[in-house]
Amino acid sequence: MIKKTLYFGNPSYLSLRNDQLVIQQQKVGEREVPGIIKKGIVRTIPIEDIGIMVLDHADITITQGALAALLENTVAVITCDERQTLKGMWLPLVGNTLHQERFRSQLEVNIPVNKQLWQQTIKAKIENQAFCLQRNTSKTTSPLHVLARSVKSDDTDNNEKQADVYYWEHIFPDSLNFIRSDKDSPINKLLNYGYTILRAVIARSLIGSGLLPVCGIHRRNHNNDYCLADDIMEPYCPFVDDWVIKTIQKLGNPTELTLDYKREMLQIPVIDVSIAGKRSPLMIAAAQTAASLAKCYSGESRKIYYPSFP
């Protein structure tokens, strides 16, 4: 089942009644707010239908009962700061009945297995970068295909970085003067907004498969609670890049991160991808990737299933 992504950008009061999220919003004018919620009315949505929730206003109140029910159903709740920048995420500590067994197998996995898993991850990422570049530009993708084929265990030659340099130099038209390291670039802000939505999807799927998002395959950062999510989302990032390009083609080059651009990014969980030979929404594919990773940790398999472009 495809879960809903909810966005709240106005003063709201969110509570729980009969396993339903009760949404009450203040009237702030005549303009309709985004998504399924309208001003001045009370709506209810089954908690079990929600996958991701974005809270993007300082005057949003959520009751403890509602928050607990959301987390119990493995809903990723994302909060924003006063500049409407995505800042934090709530997820449950436990999302699978086999969590103790899965935790143990994840923590005890040997180093060679992790190195092979990272090799698969980087190869899949570069292959998806090549396809994204091919479908959106006239630039040659040969350097990326060469790098994808030559990724070694643990990516010891750092093919990922080499591919990133080539990819980011060519993925956007020269007329946009895009520089990935420019933090003030509206395009970068749009990309990062999309990546945060993607990160929530991946983290939610990992927890649903009984895995610890904090223990990465490759990343080891004591200040990052989502090392594994950040590792696993790498091959998914080109789908966000592709969606950002389509959004710019639809709405124009952004000068700021407006509501229209955010609304487009909220469609990321339902982007069509191909995984294990079948078309699937990205959110469903993420669950398959997480489940395949859990099998790698338990020794049942040696392959992570990652998506490709359909």
C-alpha positions in Angstrom: 0.0 0.0 0.0 1.3 3.5 -0.9 1.3 5.7 2.1 0.3 9.4 2.0 2.8 12.3 2.3 1.1 15.1 4.3 2.3 18.7 4.3 1.2 21.3 6.9 2.2 24.9 6.1 -0.4 26.8 8.2 -1.3 27.0 11.9 -2.8 23.6 12.8 -3.9 21.5 15.7 -3.3 17.8 15.2 -4.8 15.3 17.6 -5.9 11.6 17.7 -9.4 10.1 17.8 -10.3 6.5 17.0 -6.9 5.8 15.3 -7.5 8.8 13.1 -5.4 11.9 12.8 -7.7 14.8 13.4 -6.7 18.0 11.6 -8.0 21.4 12.6 -6.6 24.5 10.8 -7.2 28.2 11.4 -8.5 30.4 8.7 -5.7 32.5 7.2 -7.4 33.9 4.2 -9.3 32.7 1.2 -6.5 30.9 -0.5 -6.6 27.1 -0.3 -3.6 25.4 1.4 -1.8 22.6 -0.3 -2.5 18.9 -0.4 -5.7 17.3 1.0 -6.2 19.9 3.8 -8.4 23.0 3.5 -8.7 26.0 5.8 -11.5 26.3 8.3 -12.5 22.6 8.2 -11.8 19.6 10.3 -10.5 16.5 8.5 -9.6 13.0 9.7 -7.2 10.6 8.1 -6.5 7.1 9.2 -3.1 6.9 10.9 -2.3 3.7 9.0 -2.6 5.6 5.6 0.2 8.0 6.5 3.9 7.5 5.6 5.5 10.9 5.9 4.4 14.1 7.5 6.0 17.5 7.1 5.4 20.2 9.7 6.3 23.6 8.2 4.9 26.3 10.5 5.8 27.6 13.9 2.2 27.5 15.1 1.5 23.8 14.6 0.5 21.9 17.7 0.5 18.1 17.8 -0.7 16.1 20.8 1.4 13.4 22.5 -1.3 10.8 21.6 -1.2 11.7 17.9 2.6 11.7 17.8 2.8 8.4 19.6 0.3 6.8 17.2 2.2 8.2 14.2 5.5 6.7 15.5 3.9 3.4 16.4 2.8 3.2 12.7 6.3 4.0 11.5 5.4 7.5 10.2 8.4 9.7 9.5 7.5 13.2 11.0 9.7 16.0 9.6 10.0 19.4 11.3 11.1 22.7 9.8 12.7 25.9 11.2 11.5 29.5 10.9 13.1 29.7 7.5 11.0 26.7 6.4 14.2 24.6 6.1 13.8 20.9 6.9 15.6 20.5 10.2 14.7 17.3 12.0 12.9 13.9 11.8 11.1 11.7 14.3 11.0 8.0 13.8 10.1 5.0 16.0 12.9 3.1 17.9 11.3 -0.2 16.9 9.4 -1.0 13.7 9.7 -4.8 13.3 8.8 -7.7 15.6 12.2 -9.3 14.8 14.2 -6.2 15.7 16.5 -7.8 18.3 17.5 -10.5 15.9 18.0 -8.0 13.0 19.9 -5.6 15.3 22.3 -8.4 16.3 23.0 -9.5 12.7 23.5 -5.9 11.6 25.9 -5.1 14.4 27.8 -8.4 14.0 28.2 -8.3 10.2 31.8 -8.8 9.1 33.9 -6.1 7.4 34.2 -8.0 4.0 30.4 -8.1 3.7 30.1 -4.4 4.4 32.8 -3.7 1.8 30.9 -5.7 -0.8 27.6 -4.0 0.1 29.2 -0.6 -0.4 30.6 -1.7 -3.7 27.1 -2.7 -4.9 25.7 0.6 -3.6 28.2 2.8 -5.4 27.9 0.9 -8.6 24.1 1.3 -8.5 24.4 5.0 -7.8 26.8 5.7 -10.7 24.6 3.6 -13.1 21.6 5.7 -12.1 23.6 8.9 -12.5 24.5 7.8 -16.0 20.9 7.2 -16.9 19.7 10.5 -15.4 22.4 12.3 -17.4 21.5 10.5 -20.6 17.8 11.3 -20.4 18.3 14.9 -19.5 21.3 16.1 -21.5 23.3 15.4 -24.6 26.5 14.8 -22.7 28.4 11.5 -23.1 27.8 9.0 -20.2 30.8 6.8 -21.1 33.0 8.1 -18.2 30.2 7.1 -15.8 29.7 3.7 -17.3 33.5 3.0 -17.1 33.5 4.1 -13.4 30.5 2.0 -12.6 32.1 -1.2 -14.1 35.3 -0.6 -12.2 34.1 0.0 -8.7 36.1 -2.2 -6.3 35.2 -3.6 -2.9 34.6 -0.7 -0.5 35.2 1.6 -3.5 38.8 1.9 -2.6 39.6 4.0 -5.7 36.8 6.4 -4.7 35.0 6.0 -8.0 32.0 7.7 -6.3 33.8 11.0 -6.0 35.1 10.9 -9.6 31.6 10.2 -10.9 30.1 13.0 -8.8 32.5 15.5 -10.2 31.6 14.6 -13.8 27.9 14.3 -13.1 27.5 17.6 -11.3 29.5 19.4 -14.0 27.0 18.3 -16.7 23.6 17.5 -15.2 22.2 21.0 -15.4 22.4 23.4 -18.4 25.3 25.8 -18.5 22.9 28.7 -18.5 21.9 27.9 -14.9 25.5 28.4 -13.7 24.9 25.6 -11.2 27.6 24.8 -8.6 26.8 22.0 -6.2 28.8 23.5 -3.4 26.9 26.8 -3.5 24.7 26.6 -0.4 22.8 29.7 -1.4 21.8 28.3 -4.8 18.0 27.9 -5.0 18.5 24.8 -7.1 20.7 23.3 -4.3 18.0 24.2 -1.8 15.5 22.4 -3.9 17.7 19.3 -4.3 18.4 19.2 -0.5 14.6 19.5 0.2 14.0 16.6 -2.1 16.9 14.6 -0.5 15.4 15.2 3.0 12.1 13.7 1.8 14.0 10.8 0.3 16.0 10.3 3.5 12.7 10.0 5.5 11.4 7.4 3.0 14.6 5.3 3.3 14.9 5.7 7.1 11.3 4.6 7.5 11.8 1.6 5.4 15.0 0.5 7.3 13.1 0.7 10.6 10.3 -1.2 9.1 12.7 -4.0 8.2 14.1 -4.1 11.8 17.4 -2.3 11.0 19.2 0.5 12.9 19.5 3.6 10.7 22.4 4.8 12.9 24.8 1.9 11.9 25.9 2.6 8.3 27.5 0.3 5.7 30.2 2.9 5.0 29.5 6.0 7.0 30.7 6.2 10.6 29.6 9.5 12.2 28.8 9.9 15.8 26.8 13.0 15.1 24.6 11.4 12.5 21.7 9.2 13.6 20.9 8.2 10.0 24.2 6.9 8.6 22.6 3.8 7.2 19.8 5.8 5.6 22.4 8.1 4.0 24.3 5.1 2.7 21.2 3.4 1.2 19.7 6.5 -0.3 22.8 7.1 -2.6 21.5 5.1 -5.6 18.1 6.8 -5.1 19.4 10.3 -5.3 19.5 10.5 -9.1 15.7 10.0 -9.1 15.4 13.1 -7.0 17.8 14.9 -9.4 15.6 13.9 -12.3 12.5 15.1 -10.5 14.1 18.4 -9.8 15.0 18.9 -13.4 11.4 18.1 -14.4 10.2 20.5 -11.8 12.4 23.3 -13.1 11.1 22.6 -16.6 7.6 22.8 -15.4 7.8 25.8 -13.0 11.0 27.6 -14.2 14.3 28.2 -12.6 13.6 28.9 -8.9 14.7 32.1 -7.2 13.4 30.8 -3.8 11.9 27.7 -2.4 8.2 28.5 -2.7 5.2 26.4 -1.9 4.8 25.3 -5.5 8.3 23.8 -5.6 7.8 22.1 -2.2 4.6 20.6 -3.4 6.4 19.0 -6.4 9.0 17.5 -4.0 6.3 15.9 -1.9 5.6 13.7 -4.9 9.0 11.9 -4.6 7.7 8.9 -2.6 5.4 8.0 -5.5 7.9 8.4 -8.4 7.9 5.4 -10.7 11.1 3.3 -10.5 12.1 -0.2 -11.7 13.2 -2.8 -9.1 13.7 -6.6 -9.5 12.3 -6.3 -13.0 9.1 -4.6 -12.0 7.8 -1.0 -12.0 7.1 0.3 -8.5 6.5 3.6 -6.6 9.8 4.7 -4.9 8.4 4.2 -1.4 7.6 0.5 -2.2 11.0 0.1 -3.8 12.7 1.5 -0.7 10.9 -1.2 1.4 12.3 -3.9 -1.0 15.8 -2.5 -0.7 15.6 -2.5 3.1 14.3 -6.0 3.2 17.0 -7.2 0.8 19.7 -5.5 3.0 18.3 -7.3 6.1 18.8 -10.6 4.3 22.4 -9.7 3.5 23.0 -9.0 7.2 21.5 -12.3 8.2 23.5 -14.3 5.6 20.5 -15.3 3.5 21.6 -13.2 0.5 24.6 -11.3 -0.8 22.7 -8.8 -3.0 21.0 -5.6 -2.2 18.1 -4.8 -4.6 18.4 -1.2 -5.8 16.1 0.6 -8.3 16.9 1.7 -11.8 15.1 4.0 -14.1 12.1 2.4 -15.8 
